[in-house]
Structures are given as C-alpha cells and as structure tokens.
Amino acid sequence: MNISLSKGLEAFAQAKVDSGDYSSISEVVREGVRLLKKKEEEEESDRLKFLELKALLAKGLEDAAGGRVSAFDLDRIRAMARRKLDDQAQ
C-alpha cells in the first residue's frame, strides 16, 4: 500500500519518529488508523445508546399519557441506580 501525506502531516509523522515515540512513519500511520477506528466504534456505540434512550423516553411519555405513572421516590431511584452500577462493575 502506498499512502500520500500532506507536507504538514508528513512533517508531524517524521517528528514523532525523530522523537523516538515511533520507530517508523508506517507505525505512526497505523496508530492513526487504529485511533480513527476506535473513534468510529465509540460514535456508533453512542448512537445506539442514544436510540435506546430515545425509545425509553418515548415509552415513558406514552406511559405518562396513559396514566401509567407512579409517585416520585428518590430513595427508590437511588437504590435502583446503585444496583445497576454494582451490576455493571461485576
């Protein structure tokens, strides 16, 4: 594979090699591609979480409109949140 970089990016990559952070420009480019891949995976994860939250909100609004609500109980909500965090930590 042959990759062309702008002069500015090439100088940046060469500076990383010259500083000893990387052993070659190819290694710098591989790291950049890995970071881009990770960023896109995180963006997709965030998008899916947003869609899930949006669906939960719609369900909540539908329940509220249908009179399916319960009294606000902060202690119960905190307990549920603690259990959920504990489950995620395990």
C-alpha positions as CSV (number, residue, x, y, z in Angstrom):
1,M,0.0,0.0,0.0
2,N,1.2,3.5,-0.8
3,I,0.0,6.4,1.2
4,S,0.5,10.1,0.4
5,L,0.5,12.6,3.2
6,S,0.4,16.4,3.0
7,K,3.7,18.1,3.8
8,G,2.3,19.1,7.2
9,L,1.2,15.6,8.2
10,E,4.4,14.1,6.9
11,A,6.4,16.6,9.0
12,F,4.3,15.7,12.0
13,A,4.8,12.0,11.5
14,Q,8.5,12.4,10.9
15,A,8.8,14.4,14.1
16,K,7.1,11.6,16.0
17,V,9.7,9.2,14.6
18,D,12.6,11.6,15.3
19,S,11.4,12.0,18.9
20,G,11.6,8.2,19.4
21,D,7.8,7.9,20.0
22,Y,7.5,5.6,17.0
23,S,10.0,3.6,15.0
24,S,8.7,4.5,11.6
25,I,6.2,6.6,9.7
26,S,4.2,3.4,9.0
27,E,3.9,2.9,12.7
28,V,2.6,6.5,13.1
29,V,0.0,5.9,10.3
30,R,-1.1,2.6,11.8
31,E,-1.7,4.3,15.2
32,G,-3.7,7.0,13.4
33,V,-5.9,4.4,11.7
34,R,-6.4,2.5,15.0
35,L,-7.5,5.7,16.7
36,L,-9.8,6.5,13.8
37,K,-11.3,3.0,14.0
38,K,-11.8,3.3,17.8
39,K,-13.4,6.8,17.4
40,E,-15.9,5.5,14.9
41,E,-16.7,2.5,17.1
42,E,-17.3,4.8,20.0
43,E,-19.5,7.1,17.9
44,E,-21.6,4.0,16.8
45,S,-21.9,2.9,20.4
46,D,-23.0,6.4,21.4
47,R,-25.5,6.5,18.5
48,L,-27.0,3.1,19.7
49,K,-27.2,4.3,23.3
50,F,-29.0,7.5,22.1
51,L,-31.5,5.5,20.1
52,E,-32.1,3.3,23.1
53,L,-32.6,6.3,25.4
54,K,-34.9,7.9,22.8
55,A,-37.1,4.7,22.8
56,L,-37.2,4.6,26.6
57,L,-38.2,8.3,26.7
58,A,-41.0,7.7,24.1
59,K,-42.2,4.7,26.2
60,G,-42.1,6.8,29.4
61,L,-44.1,9.6,27.7
62,E,-46.6,7.1,26.4
63,D,-47.0,5.6,29.8
64,A,-47.5,9.0,31.4
65,A,-50.1,9.9,28.8
66,G,-51.9,6.7,29.5
67,G,-51.9,7.4,33.3
68,R,-49.3,4.6,34.0
69,V,-47.1,6.5,36.4
70,S,-46.0,6.1,40.0
71,A,-45.1,8.6,42.7
72,F,-41.6,10.1,42.6
73,D,-39.5,8.2,45.2
74,L,-35.9,9.5,45.2
75,D,-34.7,6.8,47.6
76,R,-36.1,4.1,45.3
77,I,-34.4,5.7,42.3
78,R,-31.1,5.9,44.1
79,A,-31.3,2.3,45.1
80,M,-32.1,1.2,41.6
81,A,-29.1,3.3,40.3
82,R,-26.8,1.8,42.8
83,R,-27.8,-1.8,41.9
84,K,-27.4,-1.0,38.2
85,L,-23.9,0.4,38.9
86,D,-23.0,-2.6,41.0
87,D,-24.1,-4.9,38.3
88,Q,-22.1,-3.1,35.7
89,A,-19.0,-3.2,37.9
90,Q,-19.1,-7.0,38.1
